[in-house]
Amino acid sequence: MERLKEYDISFFGLKQGRHRFEYKIENEFFEYFNYNEFLSVDVVIALDFVKKSNLLELQFTGKGMVKVTCDVSNEPYDQPIKGELDLVVKFGEEFNDDNEEILILPHGEHQLNVAQYIYELIVLAVPNKRVHPGIKDGTLDSEILDRLKELEPKEKKDINKTDPRWDELKKLLTDNKNN
């Protein structure tokens, strides 16, 4: 992670106790991860870092805006995001990140790069289905929305009404049970 050295935390020289780090995340951060689903990014990450004698506790909190395209109308909009991620760092024989909440660093390590955890926090804070707020409240004027309204089914089917062919077949089932 040569290009993201600003996300290295050298905990070897830190005193035991609580420390706070803050990161302003913009588009360039996601270029490193080859992630291009955001048109623009403006997120602030606060990291509460607690150093104890035998472990480290990290609590990431992110808040801000990412500009994304709507899944329905393909119109860009600002999606507010908010998220948290907790991580415990322990020390062991070898590196192990199998558990998403516990990271094991080899004895003798003196720094931790938190870029991957910031990336995950932001990406997971964005909803799976991105819908422009103008669609929900009816204020978005878009050619795509107009076309979708033209193509939607005209009449709603009655859920309780059944196909008469199936009704005739069902009579055969009930007649056989009665015999």
C-alpha positions in Angstrom: 0.0 0.0 0.0 2.7 2.4 -1.0 0.4 5.0 -2.3 -1.8 5.1 0.8 0.9 5.8 3.4 -1.2 8.5 5.1 -3.4 5.7 6.4 -0.6 4.0 8.2 -0.8 4.3 12.0 2.4 3.7 13.8 1.2 2.4 17.1 4.6 1.4 18.4 5.4 5.0 19.5 1.9 5.8 20.8 1.2 5.9 24.5 -1.4 3.6 25.9 -4.9 5.1 26.0 -7.3 6.8 23.5 -6.1 8.5 20.4 -8.2 10.1 17.6 -7.5 10.3 13.9 -9.6 12.0 11.2 -9.5 11.4 7.5 -11.2 13.3 4.7 -12.0 10.9 1.9 -12.4 12.0 -1.7 -12.4 10.5 -5.2 -8.6 9.9 -5.3 -8.9 7.4 -2.4 -11.2 5.1 -4.5 -8.9 5.3 -7.5 -6.4 3.2 -5.6 -9.0 0.4 -5.2 -10.1 0.7 -8.8 -13.6 1.4 -7.6 -15.5 3.8 -9.9 -19.2 3.6 -8.8 -19.0 6.9 -7.1 -19.1 10.1 -9.2 -17.8 12.1 -6.3 -17.0 11.4 -2.6 -17.0 13.7 0.4 -16.8 11.7 3.5 -15.2 12.3 6.9 -13.9 9.3 8.8 -13.2 9.6 12.5 -11.1 6.8 14.0 -11.1 6.3 17.8 -8.0 4.3 18.5 -7.4 2.7 21.9 -4.0 1.2 22.6 -3.9 -1.3 25.4 -1.0 -3.4 26.6 -2.0 -6.5 24.6 -4.4 -5.3 21.9 -5.7 -2.3 20.0 -9.3 -1.3 19.6 -10.4 0.7 16.6 -13.8 2.3 16.1 -14.4 3.9 12.7 -17.3 6.3 12.2 -18.0 7.7 8.7 -20.4 10.4 7.6 -20.8 12.3 4.4 -22.0 12.2 0.8 -21.3 10.2 -2.2 -22.7 11.1 -5.7 -24.1 8.0 -7.3 -26.4 7.2 -10.2 -29.9 6.1 -9.6 -30.7 2.5 -10.4 -34.1 3.4 -11.8 -33.6 6.6 -13.7 -29.8 6.7 -14.1 -29.8 10.3 -12.9 -26.9 11.3 -10.6 -27.8 12.3 -7.0 -26.1 12.8 -3.6 -26.5 9.8 -1.4 -26.0 10.6 2.3 -24.1 7.9 4.1 -23.4 7.1 7.7 -21.6 4.0 9.0 -19.6 2.4 11.8 -17.0 -0.3 11.9 -15.4 -1.8 15.0 -12.1 -3.7 14.8 -10.0 -5.4 17.5 -6.3 -5.9 16.7 -4.5 -8.7 18.6 -1.0 -10.1 18.2 -0.1 -13.6 17.3 2.2 -15.9 15.4 1.1 -14.9 11.9 -1.1 -12.4 10.1 -4.8 -13.5 10.1 -7.8 -11.4 8.9 -10.3 -14.3 8.5 -12.6 -12.8 11.1 -14.1 -9.4 10.1 -14.1 -8.0 13.6 -10.6 -9.3 14.8 -7.3 -8.8 13.0 -4.3 -10.7 14.2 -0.9 -9.1 13.4 2.4 -10.9 13.9 4.4 -10.1 17.0 6.9 -7.3 16.2 4.6 -5.3 13.8 4.7 -1.7 14.6 2.1 -0.1 12.2 -1.3 -0.7 10.8 -2.7 0.5 7.5 -6.4 1.3 7.9 -7.2 2.2 4.3 -9.0 -1.1 3.5 -11.3 -0.7 6.5 -12.2 2.8 5.5 -12.9 1.6 2.0 -15.2 -1.2 3.3 -17.0 1.1 5.7 -17.9 3.6 2.9 -18.8 1.1 0.3 -21.0 -0.9 2.7 -22.8 2.3 3.9 -24.3 2.9 0.5 -27.6 1.2 0.0 -27.8 -1.8 -2.4 -30.6 -0.2 -4.3 -29.9 3.4 -5.1 -33.1 5.4 -5.7 -33.1 9.1 -6.4 -35.0 10.9 -3.7 -37.0 12.7 -6.4 -38.5 9.4 -7.5 -39.8 8.7 -4.0 -41.4 12.1 -3.5 -42.4 12.6 -7.2 -40.3 15.7 -7.9 -37.9 14.2 -10.4 -38.6 15.0 -14.0 -36.9 12.5 -16.3 -37.4 11.1 -19.8 -36.6 7.7 -18.5 -39.3 7.9 -15.8 -41.8 9.1 -18.3 -41.0 6.1 -20.5 -41.2 3.7 -17.6 -44.7 5.0 -16.8 -45.8 4.5 -20.4 -44.6 0.9 -20.3 -46.0 -0.1 -16.9 -49.1 -2.5 -17.1 -52.4 -0.7 -17.6 -54.7 -2.8 -15.5 -53.9 -4.5 -12.2 -54.8 -8.1 -12.0 -57.1 -9.2 -9.2 -55.1 -11.4 -7.0 -58.1 -13.4 -5.7 -59.4 -14.1 -9.2 -58.2 -17.5 -10.6 -58.0 -18.9 -14.0 -61.2 -20.9 -14.8 -59.2 -23.7 -16.3 -57.5 -24.4 -13.0 -60.8 -24.3 -11.2 -62.0 -27.2 -13.4 -58.9 -29.2 -12.7 -59.3 -28.5 -8.9 -62.8 -30.0 -9.2 -61.3 -33.2 -10.4 -59.0 -33.4 -7.4 -61.9 -32.9 -4.9 -64.2 -35.3 -6.8 -61.6 -38.1 -6.6 -61.2 -37.5 -2.8 -65.0 -37.9 -2.3 -65.1 -41.2 -4.2 
